[in-house]
Amino acid sequence: MLTESSSAVDENIVYQPEPGGETAVYVRNACKSFGVGKRRATVLRNLDMNVKKGTIYGLLGASGCGKTTLLSCIVGRRSLDSGDVLVLGGEPGSPESGIPGPRVGYMPQELALYGDFTIKETLEYFGRIYNLPGEFVKSQMEFIFKLLDLPPGHRYVKTLSGGQQRRVSFAVALFHEPELLILDEPTVGVDPMLRKSIWNHLVRLSTDHGRTVIITTHYIEEARQAGTIGLMRSGHLLAEETPQNLLVNHGLRTLEEVFLKLSRTERAKKHGALTASGRAVRPTDPSQQEDRGHDNPAFICTADNPDATSIGIPNNRTNISPSPTSNQYWKSSKSVLPRANEDGIVGLTFSPSRENLEETTRNRHAVRRLYDLNVNSPIEGFSSAPFDSREVISNENGLIKTGDRSTPSCSSASSSCGSTEVSKRPTKKRGSRTFVLSMPTAHRTAALIRKNFLITLRNIGMFAFVFLMPGLQSTLFCLAIGRDPTSLKMAVVNEELDPSVGRVCNYTTDCTYSMFSCRYLRFLDNSTIIQVPYQSLSDALDATLRGTVWGVIHFGHNFTEELLERQINGNAVDKETIQASRIGITLDWSNEQIALTLQHRLVGGFNDFNRNLVTSCDYQPVIPSIPVEFMDPVYGKKNPSFTDFMAPGIILTIAYTQAVSLTAAVFINERKQGLLDRSLVAGVRTSEILLAHLVTQFTVLVFQSSVVLLVMLLVFKITCQGSLALAMFITLLQGLCGMFYGFVVSSLCDQQTSALQLSLGSFFPNMLLSGVLWPMEGMSIYLRYLSYFIPLTHAIEALRCIFARGWGIDRPEVYWGIVVNFGWIVGLLLVCLTVIRVRKYTG
Ligand SMILES: Nc1ncnc2c1ncn2[C@@H]1O[C@H](COP(=O)(O)OP(=O)(O)OP(=O)(O)O)[C@@H](O)[C@H]1O
């Protein structure tokens, strides 16, 4: 373990570069653009960088000049459009390099910490990721807490101040004592005293322990303690020198003055070049140039000999850092022999002709061997990776060229770095080296699972969403959906009533033929219909128009007599009698469900009244019924509830949407906060992240599905005729399908808002077309075909068959629900992996 007392460090210690150092990070002709078409902005343009092992490299430059982009390419989180990066002897992502893995400590610009972790838990988490021994973790924690003056370990990260949080983030990068530290602005928000102590520690790490540090900072003067300084502007380095050399060579007192001078000189050169070439002179305000996407024609790099291509290789044995401003590359057209120039660069130049093809290929191998000797790769059998990018390119004419490394290759025509033919990376399949779904390791997967559970349980919002929401949703569904409406006011206009002649309501149940209106009203369900008496039909209709009541029940003056007449004389009665014997009902049909309920109750009430009357008069109760009888149903109940119909769809929708939103939220949050990048750079694999989330999500799903089924089946007595285990299995599968859709959403969206839009945008078509709300048989035939392609449709049908019909897995309706769900899971996983892969190489 590194200790603070390992070297007596003066507060104003200045780093002296170690002679004969090896290369830790090597960047050549790095080009990187963002966006497409007119919005394409070139951020790195033919950038060269050489970081020697055991040194501190201060990367300085104005905001937006591309520092973070460069670091993200170095740590393998982004890919260059063209050019090469070697880290600790290999391309980031290749097995030869230290990235991803414990050889590198990365502090991203974002905080990249879990707010719901304590400081101690944060360090322990990364200790588990790196598989550090417990004793080491303990002692290292003591040391780091002292060194960085961290608050007590039990404090939650989210409760710390901004500066304290950055120190914790810095502690994470230092914790496992990596060979290479990559720190993106570690001293922002840190007080001057602590800043000094951080720098002193970095110096100690490099001088006493041979660690390499790349650090970006806005505080230019603090970088005096660095061994080398790279002054960056508009995507390339203005200078790469020791601070002392920069000050002495330019005869200035501060690095800030040197930076300004170099910037002005470059601007003047560009200005001159542009004016001399007769082209329009662009504004020379540096800020304008920084922000314009750096597509300044002044960066156009032209080859001395456009027909020739050349390769420049650092010769570390001579230990001279190539400076992009100096004549760093040696060139000689038509030569095929490697030669070293005065800057220690070994160069080869090839003529790209058909005849030279064989020779060219031979020379490539020669160069590779030379490179192996010169780069001091610690890896035996150093792969062809560094040279693949320079490999021969077969163009459409069958001609072969090598990538031109001796001359900057920013494109002139398209203003885009690396867009010329020679600077493309043709033969190497970049994806194959970095995107491998390799086998997960136990320690990292366990650390990730533990972290997932801790976050879920600690965050109150998350906890409520995960554990309380499904129960609440299903309870609300059962309480709010499918129940019959109650307390519906109906106006009753009973002209039969006339107390002056003794026509009052009696409550007889005998075979009495009087006041049938009152007798009928007694059979109306009081919980559904509230009878409100009105004196006149016009008043009652007026009340309906005003929305005071849902309709009117009207009895004529001689209702009882006319009804008897109609029943006794049957077909012989006249039209007037028929009209006077009817109960006139006028309903407000603006609400179909309410009107249907009233209709059902009013007709049912008449049937009950009729049955009661004929029974009391000793007739057969079936006499007044229509001669159509519904026998016992084959499946389901005679009086089915709409809740029963909707329940399967709601259960699956809850499982699906919960999984989508949880997965998308977790991943977008992690990526936005830089947590995903930090974990991936630390060596966590995509397969481990997926597996850990799968385990966490599956556990959550089992809980959620159990709660939903419990609430629906046990508390609200939703009918389930079939196997509960099968129902549970389909519900879990649907949840997994939602989880994989959540992966797709999170891989496509960078922001929570766009994820929300995508999730909600797909939620409604899913819900409307899958038959949750209405039978699919009610849809047009074309829409029905579309709905078969929705993940919920078959699963809902399967669950309905289990619930209502008690069918098992032997039925096609049930097993199709399972098969289609599996298909969706596989399909969504493939989409997600493709999106991640595409975005890695375009972002
Ligand atoms: N994903 C992206 N898509 C489009 N443009 C991007 C993206 N990432 C960075 N950029 C642009 O690239 C340029 C360089 O950004 P970068 O973050 O590398 O700058 P920087 O030097 O680190 O700045 P700072 O010191 O402020 O952090 C900026 O103009 C930025 O807007």
Ligand as a Chemical Component Dictionary entry (heavy atoms), coordinates in Angstrom:
data_LIG
# 
_chem_comp.id                   LIG 
_chem_comp.type                 NON-POLYMER 
_chem_comp.pdbx_formal_charge   0 
_chem_comp.three_letter_code    LIG 
# 
loop_
_chem_comp_atom.comp_id 
_chem_comp_atom.atom_id 
_chem_comp_atom.alt_atom_id 
_chem_comp_atom.type_symbol 
_chem_comp_atom.charge 
_chem_comp_atom.model_Cartn_x 
_chem_comp_atom.model_Cartn_y 
_chem_comp_atom.model_Cartn_z 
_chem_comp_atom.pdbx_ordinal 
LIG N1  N1  N 0 -21.943 13.322 -27.016 1  
LIG C1  C1  C 0 -21.692 14.493 -27.590 2  
LIG N2  N2  N 0 -22.407 14.896 -28.648 3  
LIG C2  C2  C 0 -22.156 16.067 -29.271 4  
LIG N3  N3  N 0 -21.190 16.913 -28.886 5  
LIG C3  C3  C 0 -20.439 16.576 -27.833 6  
LIG C4  C4  C 0 -20.643 15.355 -27.126 7  
LIG N4  N4  N 0 -19.742 15.286 -26.128 8  
LIG C5  C5  C 0 -19.009 16.405 -26.199 9  
LIG N5  N5  N 0 -19.418 17.175 -27.215 10 
LIG C6  C6  C 0 -18.858 18.464 -27.650 11 
LIG O1  O1  O 0 -17.474 18.281 -27.803 12 
LIG C7  C7  C 0 -16.782 19.442 -27.397 13 
LIG C8  C8  C 0 -15.696 19.050 -26.414 14 
LIG O2  O2  O 0 -16.319 18.579 -25.236 15 
LIG P1  P1  P 0 -15.452 18.105 -24.006 16 
LIG O3  O3  O 0 -16.394 17.684 -22.939 17 
LIG O4  O4  O 0 -14.475 17.094 -24.465 18 
LIG O5  O5  O 0 -14.695 19.458 -23.607 19 
LIG P2  P2  P 0 -13.742 19.739 -22.368 20 
LIG O6  O6  O 0 -12.494 20.279 -22.905 21 
LIG O7  O7  O 0 -13.628 18.545 -21.489 22 
LIG O8  O8  O 0 -14.577 20.868 -21.643 23 
LIG P3  P3  P 0 -14.672 21.176 -20.082 24 
LIG O9  O9  O 0 -13.326 21.614 -19.634 25 
LIG O10 O10 O 0 -15.681 22.262 -20.013 26 
LIG O11 O11 O 0 -15.120 19.921 -19.433 27 
LIG C9  C9  C 0 -17.810 20.391 -26.830 28 
LIG O12 O12 O 0 -18.105 21.359 -27.801 29 
LIG C10 C10 C 0 -19.009 19.513 -26.580 30 
LIG O13 O13 O 0 -20.186 20.236 -26.739 31 
# 
loop_
_chem_comp_bond.comp_id 
_chem_comp_bond.atom_id_1 
_chem_comp_bond.atom_id_2 
_chem_comp_bond.value_order 
_chem_comp_bond.pdbx_ordinal 
LIG N1  C1  SING 1  
LIG C1  N2  SING 2  
LIG C1  C4  DOUB 3  
LIG N2  C2  DOUB 4  
LIG C2  N3  SING 5  
LIG N3  C3  DOUB 6  
LIG C3  C4  SING 7  
LIG C3  N5  SING 8  
LIG C4  N4  SING 9  
LIG N4  C5  DOUB 10 
LIG C5  N5  SING 11 
LIG N5  C6  SING 12 
LIG C6  O1  SING 13 
LIG C6  C10 SING 14 
LIG O1  C7  SING 15 
LIG C7  C8  SING 16 
LIG C7  C9  SING 17 
LIG C8  O2  SING 18 
LIG O2  P1  SING 19 
LIG P1  O3  DOUB 20 
LIG P1  O4  SING 21 
LIG P1  O5  SING 22 
LIG O5  P2  SING 23 
LIG P2  O6  DOUB 24 
LIG P2  O7  SING 25 
LIG P2  O8  SING 26 
LIG O8  P3  SING 27 
LIG P3  O9  DOUB 28 
LIG P3  O10 SING 29 
LIG P3  O11 SING 30 
LIG C9  O12 SING 31 
LIG C9  C10 SING 32 
LIG C10 O13 SING 33 
# 
